[in-house]
């Protein structure tokens, strides 16, 4: 299943509303059981277990996120969730100029720490520095520690937004999904944002 297409279909098909959970209101949200029921009603999932699996995949990919439990597993219940596509932080809340400044600072931070791989070839040691590469977990950690993102979900959204704007891509061809793990990313050379300091 293409998670991006599934996320787009979910955004188009599942109405967002104000959800009250533990006496707090969350706008533009849905609850976990809404997601599961929608997946079943649309015949995307054949059973509740399959729907729960798909919802967990959407959550782990940063395409939906919990509004109350940052690092929890997806719950088929009353907990509120938001679809990341309905909450585009970068374009709509940061603004273009701040987003471009974030990209410059991000690139400087990712390139500022030397990364070397050493390989022993008999008596000789060869050191290779991958050009302009970084891992998803390093990027996510920097986005949170720098204050650009308040949570892992926001860091995943910011990373995805930068990927969507062709600022960086996976070093190995694959899904256009930014993930918080050891996946290696590389900056796109012809991107218009300069790497000078701000």
C-alpha positions as CSV (number, residue, x, y, z in Angstrom):
1,X,0.0,0.0,0.0
2,X,1.3,3.5,-0.9
3,X,1.1,5.3,2.4
4,X,1.2,8.8,0.7
5,X,-1.9,7.9,-1.5
6,X,-3.6,6.4,1.6
7,X,-2.9,9.6,3.6
8,X,-4.3,11.7,0.7
9,X,-7.4,9.5,0.5
10,X,-7.8,9.7,4.3
11,X,-7.6,13.4,4.2
12,X,-10.1,13.7,1.4
13,X,-12.5,11.1,2.8
14,X,-12.5,11.4,6.5
15,X,-14.0,14.6,7.8
16,X,-12.0,16.4,10.5
17,X,-13.8,17.9,13.4
18,X,-13.2,19.3,16.9
19,X,-12.6,16.3,19.2
20,X,-12.9,16.6,23.0
21,X,-10.6,14.3,24.9
22,X,-9.9,14.4,28.6
23,X,-11.7,17.8,28.9
24,X,-9.5,19.4,26.2
25,X,-10.6,20.3,22.6
26,X,-8.6,19.5,19.5
27,X,-9.5,21.2,16.3
28,X,-9.1,19.6,12.8
29,X,-8.8,16.2,14.4
30,X,-10.3,12.7,14.2
31,X,-10.2,9.8,16.7
32,X,-8.4,6.5,16.3
33,X,-11.6,4.5,15.8
34,X,-12.7,6.9,13.0
35,X,-9.5,6.1,11.1
36,X,-10.0,2.3,11.6
37,X,-13.7,2.5,10.6
38,X,-12.9,4.6,7.5
39,X,-10.3,2.1,6.3
40,X,-12.9,-0.7,6.7
41,X,-15.8,1.3,5.1
42,X,-13.6,2.2,2.1
43,X,-12.6,-1.5,1.8
44,X,-8.9,-0.6,2.0
45,X,-8.7,-3.0,4.9
46,X,-10.4,-6.4,5.0
47,X,-10.6,-6.7,8.8
48,X,-10.1,-4.6,11.9
49,X,-6.6,-6.0,12.5
50,X,-5.5,-5.0,9.0
51,X,-7.0,-1.5,9.4
52,X,-5.1,-1.2,12.7
53,X,-1.9,-2.3,11.0
54,X,-2.3,0.3,8.2
55,X,-3.1,3.1,10.8
56,X,0.1,2.1,12.7
57,X,2.0,2.4,9.4
58,X,0.6,5.9,8.8
59,X,1.5,6.9,12.4
60,X,5.1,5.5,12.2
61,X,5.6,7.2,8.8
62,X,4.6,10.6,10.3
63,X,1.6,10.9,8.0
64,X,-0.8,11.0,11.0
65,X,0.1,11.9,14.5
66,X,-1.3,11.7,18.0
67,X,-2.3,15.0,19.6
68,X,-1.9,13.6,23.1
69,X,0.7,10.8,23.2
70,X,3.9,11.7,21.3
71,X,5.6,8.3,21.2
72,X,2.6,6.0,21.6
73,X,1.4,3.3,19.3
74,X,-1.8,3.9,17.4
75,X,-4.9,3.2,19.5
76,X,-8.3,2.2,18.0
77,X,-10.3,4.3,20.4
78,X,-11.1,7.9,21.4
79,X,-7.6,9.4,21.3
80,X,-7.3,12.3,18.9
81,X,-5.1,12.2,15.8
82,X,-4.4,14.6,13.0
83,X,-3.5,13.9,9.4
84,X,-0.1,15.6,8.7
85,X,-1.2,16.9,5.3
86,X,-3.9,19.0,7.1
87,X,-1.3,20.6,9.3
88,X,1.5,21.8,7.0
89,X,3.7,23.6,9.5
90,X,6.3,24.9,7.1
91,X,4.4,26.6,4.3
92,X,1.5,27.9,6.3
93,X,2.7,28.7,9.7
94,X,6.5,29.3,9.3
95,X,6.2,31.3,6.1
96,X,8.5,30.9,3.1
97,X,11.4,33.2,4.4
98,X,11.6,31.4,7.8
99,X,11.3,28.0,6.1
100,X,14.3,28.8,3.8
101,X,16.3,30.1,6.8
102,X,15.4,26.8,8.6
103,X,16.7,24.9,5.5
104,X,20.0,26.8,5.6
105,X,20.5,26.3,9.3
106,X,19.5,22.6,8.9
107,X,22.1,22.0,6.1
108,X,24.8,23.8,8.1
109,X,24.1,21.6,11.1
110,X,24.0,18.4,9.1
111,X,27.3,19.2,7.3
112,X,29.0,20.6,10.4
113,X,29.8,17.3,12.1
114,X,32.4,15.3,10.2
115,X,31.2,11.8,9.3
116,X,33.7,9.3,8.2
117,X,33.6,5.6,7.3
118,X,36.8,3.7,7.7
119,X,37.5,0.5,5.8
120,X,40.7,-1.6,6.3
121,X,42.2,-2.9,3.1
122,X,45.1,-5.0,4.3
123,X,47.8,-2.7,5.7
124,X,46.0,0.4,4.4
125,X,43.1,2.3,6.0
126,X,40.9,4.2,3.6
127,X,38.6,6.9,5.1
128,X,35.6,8.1,3.1
129,X,33.4,11.1,3.9
130,X,30.0,10.6,2.3
131,X,29.2,13.8,0.5
132,X,26.5,15.9,2.1
133,X,24.7,12.9,3.8
134,X,22.9,12.5,7.1
135,X,20.5,10.1,8.7
136,X,16.9,10.6,9.5
137,X,17.4,10.1,13.2
138,X,20.2,12.8,13.3
139,X,17.9,15.2,11.4
140,X,15.0,14.5,13.7
141,X,17.2,15.0,16.8
142,X,18.5,18.3,15.5
143,X,15.1,19.6,14.5
144,X,13.9,19.0,18.1
145,X,17.0,20.1,20.0
146,X,17.2,23.3,17.9
147,X,13.6,24.2,18.8
148,X,12.4,24.0,15.2
149,X,10.1,21.2,16.2
150,X,8.3,20.8,19.6
151,X,7.8,17.0,19.1
152,X,8.9,14.1,17.0
153,X,5.7,14.4,15.0
154,X,6.5,18.0,14.1
155,X,10.2,17.1,13.3
156,X,8.9,14.4,10.9
157,X,6.6,16.9,9.3
158,X,9.4,19.4,8.8
159,X,11.6,16.7,7.4
160,X,8.9,15.6,5.0
161,X,8.2,19.2,4.0
162,X,11.9,19.6,3.1
163,X,11.9,16.4,1.1
164,X,8.7,17.5,-0.6
165,X,10.5,20.7,-1.6
166,X,13.4,18.7,-3.1
167,X,15.8,20.1,-0.5
168,X,17.1,16.5,0.2
169,X,16.3,13.0,-0.9
170,X,17.1,9.4,0.1
171,X,20.6,8.5,-0.8
172,X,19.3,5.3,-2.2
173,X,16.2,5.5,-4.4
174,X,13.1,4.6,-2.5
175,X,9.9,6.0,-1.1
176,X,9.6,9.7,-0.7
177,X,8.9,9.3,3.0
178,X,11.1,11.0,5.6
179,X,11.6,8.6,8.6
180,X,13.4,8.9,11.9
181,X,15.9,6.0,11.6
182,X,19.2,5.2,10.0
183,X,18.0,5.8,6.5
184,X,20.6,8.0,4.8
185,X,19.6,11.2,3.0
186,X,21.6,13.5,0.7
187,X,21.1,17.2,-0.1
188,X,19.9,17.9,-3.6
189,X,22.6,19.8,-5.4
190,X,20.6,22.1,-7.6
191,X,18.3,23.4,-4.8
192,X,18.1,27.2,-4.7
193,X,18.8,27.7,-1.0
194,X,22.4,28.6,-0.4
195,X,24.3,27.0,2.5
196,X,25.8,30.2,3.9
197,X,25.3,30.8,7.6
198,X,22.5,33.1,9.0
